[in-house]
Amino acid sequence: MADNVKAIKKKDVKPGMYIRGYGKGSFLDPQVEVGRFIESFEDIEKYLPDDTEQVEILTDKFLDLPGKKEVKSKRTADTAARDLAEALPAARKVHDEAMCYVKKMISDIRTGKSIEVAAAESIVDQIIENVSVNKSALLTLSFLKNYDEYTYTHCINVNLYSVLLGKDIGLDRATLQQLGIAALFHDVGKGRISNKVLNKPGKLTDDEYEIMKTHSLLGLKVLSSVKGMRKEVLRGVVEHHERFNGTGYPRSLEGEGIHPFGRMIAISDVYDALTSVRVYKKAMTASKTLSLMYKWKGTDFDPAYFNRFVMIMGIYPPGTFVQLEDKRFALVLETNDDAPQKPKVKVLFDKKMRPVRSECIDLNSYGMEGQGMKVLCQTDPSELGIDMKRLAGFLT
């Protein structure tokens, strides 16, 4: 360890310190880069997870901060709940239209028909508009999903997450649209793979895996024949399984040799796959998914894009189901940028999963003297016998 690097415990972190990163570098406690000054106690919550043990600081950097009062979120949980309820009908309409389009698209590919690009552009434009108005609405729908329709919802969710990432890094509207189209089409090549391999309820054999890996090039072949398809869209589709360290397929590209669309879609693709229920696996919670994906930052994923993705999605994204410190269960309404571990939630059940009078609370300012309340854990509602559609109904 360099002379200017010191490992300390999280409880010893103070505003003004420069955090190089946290974690011990093991599989269960991966090293996560932070690379920034901590300007407030809110920053400690924002950038260091609850279970952080070891934090590395740079002893030769310190920010001289003027005293300032703690600032809590001005936007109330009731406001977040109202805005989400108002935005959900439009978001659901877009989601349903996208679902119909993707089902037809995959059917057309299987039967050799051409893809309707104009319809795809319209869907992507509506998604861009919706996330600009209230990103929580579409994110909520993305987590309240059914594994029976994974093939279709996966295309929609990868599109949504990629658009959010592209918007966050400042892509202009035209480029953002092309990114969205590439993400929506990223798996079109699977329409040319037999259902026996595609929907196998278990681990693929080596031969089957090699067949599955051809879907990137098959997607390129399908889309190359579509009139007006942009080159960057084609690259996003064919390169979404390339990996930042060159270990991906089909061409073993690495680093910035992979098109930005491919690098962004790769992150969205893996995130949605891990957080989805499949016939052969349970869904991984969003928080555990990000922890696992941290291990692959810089190897599988572009580090800069991944860091932005983490900030966009948050530890507890809208639509995720959590249990609070007081053992009640709640649905996340909206993240708090200044305290991502303490989102705004709508309480729905007591500790025994009995319905209670709903209460919208901001965990960042709830409880004794406004000190807030923590999330105890994130859980899969289906494992508790809660139907996904029923959960969505509680928000309107």
N, C-alpha and C positions, 0 to 999 in steps of 0.2 A: 504494500500500500504506500502510495506517495506520501511525502512528508506533510503536504498540505491537505491530506484527506484523513478524516477522523470518523470512526464509527461510534454512534451514540444511540441511546434508546429513544423511542418516539416521544416519551414523556418529557425528555430533556430538550426537545426542539422548541425554539423560540422565534418570534418574528424578527426579521433581520438576517437570519442565517441563510446561507446559500446551500440548497439541497442538491447534491449530485445525483442521488438515487436512493432506493431502499431495497431491502431483501438481501438474503445471504448468498444468492446465486445457486441454490439447490433446486431440484425439481419441484418440491412443495413450496419453496419460498424463493421464486425466481428474482433475479436482479432487474429492477425496473428503473429506467432513467427518468429523472425529473428535470434537472438542469435549470433551476430558477431560484430566485430569492423568495423566501416566505415573508410576505408583507403583513400578514395578520393571522390571528388564531383561526379565522375562517379558512385561510389557505392551508393550514395544517390538516383540517378535516377534508379539504378539497383534494389535496394531492397525496395524502398518506392514508391508506385504508385502516380500518379499526384494528385488524390483526397484525399490523406492521410491528416488527420487533426491532430490527436494525436499520438505522438511517445513516447514510454517509453524507457528511457536510464538508465543505471546503473551508478550512480555517483561515485562509488568507483573503476571504471575501465576506464582507458584512455590510448590510444596508442600514444606514442611520435613519431610523424612522421617527417622525414626530408622533406624539401621543394622539390616539384617536379612539373614539367610542365604538363599541361593537355595533354593527349595523345588521339588523335582521331583515328578512325579505318583506317588502312592502306589499307584495301581491298575496292576498289571502288564499287559503285553501278553498273557501267557498267560491271565490271568484274563479279559481282554476277549474273547479267542478262545473260551474255554470258555463264557462267558455268551452270546456270539453264537451258537455252535453249539447251545446249549440252547434259545435263543429262536427260531431259524430255523424249526423244524417248525410251531410255532403261527402264526408270521408267514406262512409259505407257505400254510397252510390258509386264513387270512383272505384272502390275496392271491388264491388260486384261487377262493374263494367270491365275492369282489368281481368277478373276471374273468367268472365265469358270470353274475352279476347284470347287469353292464354289457352283455354281449353280448345277453342277453334283453331288456334295457331298450331298446337301440337297435333291435332287431328289432321290438319291440312298437310303438315310435314309427313305424317305417316302415309297419307294417300297420294303424295307427290304433287299436291297443289302449291301454288305460289303464296308467299306471305304478304299480307296486307300491311304495308309499311305505313301508309297514311293513318290507318286506325291506331297503329302503335304510337305514332307521334302524338295523336290526340290524347291517348291514355297518359303518356309521359308528361305532356303539358298540364293535364289536370292534376297529376301527382305533384308537380312542381308548384302549382298554384296552391294546393292544399297544404303543403308543408310550409309555405310562406305565411299562411294564415294561422295554422295551429298544427304544428308537427306532432303534438301529443295524440291527436285523434287517429291518424294513420298508424302511428307506432303502437297505440293500444290495440288496434285491429290486427296488427302483425303478430302480436303475442297471444291473442285469443284465437288460436288456429287449431285445425283438426288434422290429425296425421293422415286421414284417408285422402285428403286433397293436397298432400305435400308437394307433389310434382308441380302443381299450379301455384300454390301459395309461395313456394320457394322462388319462382321467377319474379313474383310481385314484390316479395320482401327484399330480395337482393337488389331489385330496382330502387326501392324506397331507401334502403340504407346507403346505396351508392350515390343517389341524388342528394341525400343529406350531407354526405361527406364532400361531394363536389361543390355543393352550395357553400359549405363552411370554409373551404379553401379558396373560395372566390372565383369559381368558374363563371364565365359570362353565360347568358341564357341559352345561346345557340349551342355552346359546347356542353352545357349541362343537359340539354335535350339529347344530344348524341350519346353522352355517357348513359343516360337513362335508357335509351334504346338498346345500347350494347348490353346493359345489365338485364333488361327484359328478355333479350335474345340469347343470353350467355349459354344456356343449356339446350339450344334448339337441336344440336347434334344428337341428343339423346332420343329424339324422335325417329332416328334411323337405327336405334339399337333395340334388339328384341326385348319384349316385356319379361321374358324368362330371366334375363340377366338384370334388366333395369329394376324390376320389382322383387328380386330374390329376397326372401325374409331371413337373411343370415349372411355370414361372411362369404365374399366371393372367392372362388378359386383363383389361382395365379392366371390361368387362361382367361377367366371371366373378367378379371381386373384389367388385363391387357385390352380386352374388347371394350370395356367401359372407358378406358383412357382415350380411345379413338374419337370420343364425342366432340372434343375440341376441334379437330381437323374436319370432322363431319359437319360441324356447325359452320366452319369456314366455307366448306363446299356448298352447303345449302344457301348461305347468304350471298356468296359471290355471284350467284346467278340472278340475284334480285336487283332490278334496275334502280340506280340511284343510291345504292348502299354505300355509305362513306367508309373510307379506308380506316379511320380511327375506330369505327364500330366493329369492323372485321377484326382488327387487332385486339380490341377488348374481349371479343368472343373467343378467339383462338388462344389468347395468352392468359386467361383467367386462372389457369392451373400452373403457370410458370411460378417459380419461387425466387425470392430475392437473392438467395445464395446460389442459384443456378441448378437446383436439384429438381425443378419441376418438369412439366411436359407441355407441349410436344417437342420443343426445340432447346430445352435447357438454357433459356435466356437468363440473365441475371442483372440485378441492380436496375439502373436507369435504362438498360437495354430493353427492359419490359415496358411497354406503353403504359402511361399513367392510368388509362382506363383498366388495363389488365391488373395493375397493382391495387387499384381501389376495389374492383369487383372481387378480387381474390379474398380480401378481408371480409366483405359483406357475405360472400358465398359460404365461407367457413363458419362465420358467426351464426347465420341462419340455420345451417345444417346442425350445428351443435345444440342450438336452443330449440330444436324441433323434435317432436315425438315421431318415431318411426315404428313400424311393426316389430322391428328387431332391437329397439333401444328406447330408453327413456329420454326425455328432454333434459338437457343440462341447464341449470339456472343461468341467467344472464351474468350474474356476478362471478360464478365459477367458470363460465365460458371465457370471460375476459382474463381471469387469472391464468387459465390454461393457455390462451392465445398470447399472453405476455411472454411465455416461454419460447414462442416462435417468432417474436419480434426481431427483425434483423436477419433472420434465417429464412423464414417463409414470407414474412411481410415487410413492406417498406416501413421503417421505423417512424418516419415523419407522418405518414398517412395513418399509421396505426395509433399513434399518440392522439391525433385529432379525432379519430373514430371513438376512442375511449371517452374523450371529453363530450362528444356529441351524444352518445348512447347513454352514458352514465352507468353507475353501478346498478341502479334500480330504475330501468326505463318505464315510461307510462305503459300500463297494461299488465305489469308484472304483479304477482300476488305475494304478499309478505306477511310475516308474523312480527308483531311489535314486542317491545320489552315487557309490556303488561299482558302479553300472551294473546291479545286480540288479533284477528286477521283483517287485512285491508288490501285494497287495490290501489296501486300507485296512479296518481292523477298527473303529476308533473314533477320534474326534477328541480332542485334548487341549485343553481350554478355555484353559489357561494358555500353550499354544504351538500354535496352530492350523496352523502350517506344518510341524509335526513330529508327525504322528499315530502311533497304534499300528498296525502293519501285520503281515501274514503274508507272508513272502518265499516265492515259488513257483518262480521261474525265474532262471537266470543271464543274463548280458548277451547271450548268443546264443539266448535263449528256450528253453534246455534245462531240463527239470525238475530241481530240486534238492531236497534234504531240507528240508522246510518249517521255517521258524524264525519265531517270533512275537517281534517286537521293538518297543520303545517308542523311536521316533526322538528323543524329547526327552532320553533319558538313555543312548543307545547309543553305543558307540565309545570312543575314547581318553579316559580319565579322565572318562567320563560326560558329555562335552560335546555329545553328540547327533549326528545325521546329518540332512542335508537331503534333501528330495525334489528330484530333478533335473528331472523333468517329469511331467506327467499325460498318459496316452496312451489311445487307443481300442484295447482288446484285439482287436476284430474285425479291425483293420488289421494285427495281428500274427499273424493266423490262429488266434486263440483263441476257441473257442465260449463264449458267455455261460453256458450251462447247465453247461459243464465248470468254469468258474470258481466258480460257486456250490457245486459239489461239493467243492471244496477246503476249504470252511469247515466242513464237518460231519465 
